């Protein structure tokens, strides 16, 4: 159902049962799939690819050109996965030559006033709290939760199932399954509540906790800690995911907690 007070470029590809409210603006080279709701005063620029059953609230701006002086007008996209919710005044810039896309996965909640810079990749089932700001090239894996007003430096990576406390300044990579808080950003335990909600057993949670005891609580450097984890702890999917994440980190991971 398209309102006559909305502007929709004739070249936009919009499914029949999409609802577009008054004063929305939709440019060319936009695709919007079935069941999506576009609220009033939403602006969707060229390059947007919006999935099924997405809700976009008033004032959001999707697929604006990157805030990057190197951007030369190349054709790139901003992708929003099925069943995601984009709340009021969110801004999501499209990609550059780095990844050619900015992407929000499926079943995400992006709360009001969040900014996703160019070439950010946000996984599935993530929650970004109000006014969190992600600079360009940030990668967020599945099931990550940000508290409100977090600020994430460019090229940072956030591991799956982690939780970032509200107001955090994220300058280092955050390994999977952890909680991160304090200033400077520090290991604050594992995200046991989130893991239980997603079906992880007590035994598995204890196993993850033991891995991070080696990495963050024994006073070892990362190389020595990871070598000991491999030597002394039984192999598992989670153990290998943690080891691979830390070893592949270009900017280094957050520090362990010190008293």
N, C-alpha and C positions, 0 to 999 in steps of 0.2 A: 504494500500500500504506500504509494508515493504522494506526499503532500505537494500541492501546487506551489506552496511558498518555499519549498526546497529547490536548490539548484543542482541538477544532475546532468553532467555532460553526456551527450548522446552516445559517446564511445565507451562509457562505463558499462561493465557487464554485471548486472544485478539480477539475482534469482527472483522468481515471481513473488515469493512470500516474504521478502525482506520488508521490514517496516522502516520508513524514513520519515522522521518528524520535521515540523516546520523549521526553516532557516538553516537546515543542514546544507553543506556544500560538498559535492562529490565531483572530483576532476576526472579527466580521461585516464585511460590505462589503469583502471581500478576494477578489481573483481571482488564481489560480495556474495557469499554463498547463502544457502537456504536457512531460514529461521532467524536471521540476524536482525537486531534492533539497533537503529542509528538514532540517537537522541537529538533533540533540538540544539542548534548552534554547534554541531560537530563539523569539523573540517577534515576531509579525507583527500589527500593530495595524490598526484600521479605515483604509481608504483605500489599502491596498497593492495595486499592480498588478504582478504578477511574471510575466515572460515565459517562454519555452520554454527548457528545458535550463539553467536557472539553478542554481547551487550556493550554498547559504547555510549557513555553518559555525556551530558552537555558540557561543552567547552573543550573536549578532547581534540587534539590535532594529531592526525596519523599520517606518516610518510612525508613530512616536510623535508626539504633538502637538508643534508648534514650541516652541522655547525663546524665545518672543517675547511680551512682556507685552501687545502689541496684539492677539494672536490671540483671536478671539471665538467659536471653535467652528465656524467655517465649514467646509463640506464641501470637502476638498482631498485630494490624492493623493500617494503616493510610488511612482514607476515604476522598475522595473528591467528593462532590455532583455534580449533573448534571449542566451543563452550567456555571460552575465556570472557572475563568481565573487565572492561576498561572504565574506570570511574572518572569523575569530573576533572577536567583540566589536565589530564595526562598528555604528555608530549612524547611521541615515538618517531624519531628521525629515521629515514631510510639509509641503506648502506652506502659504502664507497667501494673502490676497487679492492679493498682488503678482502671482504667476504661477499660483496655485492648484495648483502641483505642485512636487515635487522629483523630479529625473529622472537616472537613470544609463542611459547608452546601451547598445548591444549590444557584446558581446565585451570587456567591461571586467574588469579585476582590481582589486578594492578590498581592499587588504591589512589585516591585523589592526589593530584599534583606531583605524581611520579614523573621523572624524566628518564627515558632510555635513549642514550646517545647512539650514533651510527655504529653499525656492525656489532651491536650487542646481541648475544644469543641467550635467551632465557628458556630453560627447559619446561617440561610439563609439571603441572600441579604445584606451581610456585605461588607464593604470596609476597607482594612487595608493599610494605606499609606506607602510609601517607607521607608524601613529600620526600621519599627516598630518591636519590639522584645517582644514576649510573653513567659514568663517562663512556667514551667510545671503546669498542673492542672488548667489553667485559663479557665473560662467559659464566653463566649461572646454570648449574646442573639441576636435575629433577628434584622436586620436593624441598626446595630451599625456602625459608621464611625470613624476611627482613622485618625488623621492627621499624617504627616510623623514623623519618629524618636521617636515614643512613646516607653516607656519601662514599661512593666507590671509585677509586682511581682507575684510569684507563689501563687496559690489558690485564686486569685482575681476573682471577678465576675462583669461583666459589663451588666447592664440592657438594655432591648430592646429600640430601637429608640434613644439611647444616642449618643452624639458626644464628642470625646476626642480631645482637641486641640493639634496641632503639638508640639512635643518636651516634652510632659507631662511625668512625672514619676508617675505611677499609683500604689500606695501602699495600697489604700483602695478601697472598693467596690463602684461602680458608679451606683446609682439608675436609673430606666428607665425614658426615656423622657427628660433627663437633658443634659446640656452642662457642661463639666469639663475642667478646665484650671488652669493656674497659678502654682506657687510652694510655699508651698505644694499644692497639688491638691485641688481645691475649686469649689463649685457650682458657675456656671457662667450664670444661667438662664436655661430656658427649651429650648429644640431643636425645636423651633417653625417653623423654615424654613423647616426642615426635616419632621415635622408632617404635615405641609400644603401640601408638595409634595406627601404625602401618603394618602391624603384625609381627614385628621382630620379637623373638622369644627372650626371656631373661638370660638364658645361656648365651645367646648371640650378642646381646647387649654387653654382658660381662666380658666376652671375648674382645669386642671392640674397645671397651674400656681398658683392658689389659694392654692392648697394642699401643694406645695413646699414653699409658703410664710409662712405657719405654721411651716414647718419642718426646713427651713434654714434661715429665715429672722426675726424670732421673739425672738431669743436668748434662746429658750427652749432646754432642753435635748430631745433626740429622743423619749424616752418613753412618756414624757408629751406631746410632739408635736403630736405623733401618737394617743394618747388618745383623744386629742382635735379634730383631724381630724375626728376620728370615731364619736365623739359626735356632732360636729357642721356642718359637711359637708355631703351632700347627698351621699348615697352609689352609686358606679358605678364600672364598670370593672377596669378602670384605677386607681381609688382610692384604691381598694382592692389589685391590683397588686403592687402598690407603698408600701402600708403598709406591705404586705407579704414579699416583697423583703428586706425592712429595718429590719424587725423583725427577719428574718432568716439569716441575715448577720453574719458570724462568725468573720470576721476581722474588722467589723465596716465600716461605709460609710464615704465618703469624708465630709469635713467640709462645713458649710455654709459660705457665703461671709461676710467678716467683713471689714468695711471701715478703 
